[in-house]
Amino acid sequence: MKFKIIYLYNIIIFGLWGFLQWNAHWKFLFLKIKSQKIHSYYNHFKGTLRIIPELENQIIPDLYHIVLHLLILIMFWFSLCYLLKSLKK
């Protein structure tokens, strides 16, 4: 019974972590947002290094956020692999 609780705990934590990452970092890249939010984002991160130019109707992340998103995806992948491996045992 103890092992089943640990698996459930890992699934819940993994789900919450994914939900928080979506709300904090990803939804603004994929969903349509207000132009006020876009201008606020660009104003806040003015002067940062950009490898992709800004667009007026979509948030384009700067280099810092691109690296951050890549690290989040890598962490997500390793967490998912660990969770699936632990469930198979």
N, C-alpha and C positions, 0 to 999 in steps of 0.2 A: 504493500500500500504506500510505503514511503516513497518509492521510486515514481509511482504514478503522480503523486503530488508534486514532485520535482519537475516532471515533464509538463504538467499543467502550469506550474509557476513559470517555467521557461517560455512556454507558448504565450502566456499573458504578458510577460515582460517584453518579449519580442514584438508582439502586436502593439503594445503601448508605445514602444520605442519607434516602430514604423509609423504609427499615427502621428506622433510628435514631430518626426522628421518631415513627414508630408506637410503638416500644417506650418512648420517653421521655414522650410526651404523649398519644397517642390511645387506646391500648388500654384504659387505665383508665376512659375515658369510655364505651366501647362494650361491653366485656366484663364479665361478672359477676366481682366480686372479693370478697375476704374483708372482713367488717365491721371487722376490726382495721386493715386498710389504709385503709378509709374514715375511721375515727376518727383514725388517724394523720395523714392528709392534712388533715382539718379542724382538728386540733389544731395542726399545723405552720403553717397559713395562717389562724389565728385572728386576728380583728381587721382583716382585709383588707376592702376594699370589695366588696360583693356586690350584684348586680342580680337574681339568681335565688336564692331561699332554699335552704339545705342540705336534702338528703334523707338519711334514715338508711340506705337500701339502694343508693345510687348517688352517685358523686362528681359534684358540680355545681361547675364551676370559678368562681373569683372573677373580678373584672373584669380583673385583670392577665393571667390565663390565657386569658380570652376574647380579649383583644387579641392575645396571643401566638399563639393558634391561628389567628386571622384572618391574621396576618402569615405564619405557616407555610403556610397555604393559598394565599395570594397568591404567595409565593416558589415553592411547588410548581407553581402554574399557569404562572408565567413561565419556570421551568426546563423544564417540559414543552414549552411553546411553542417555546423556543429549541432544545431537542433535536430536536423534530420538524421545525422549519425547517431546521436544519443537516443532517438526514438527507435532506431533499428535494433539497438542492443537489447 
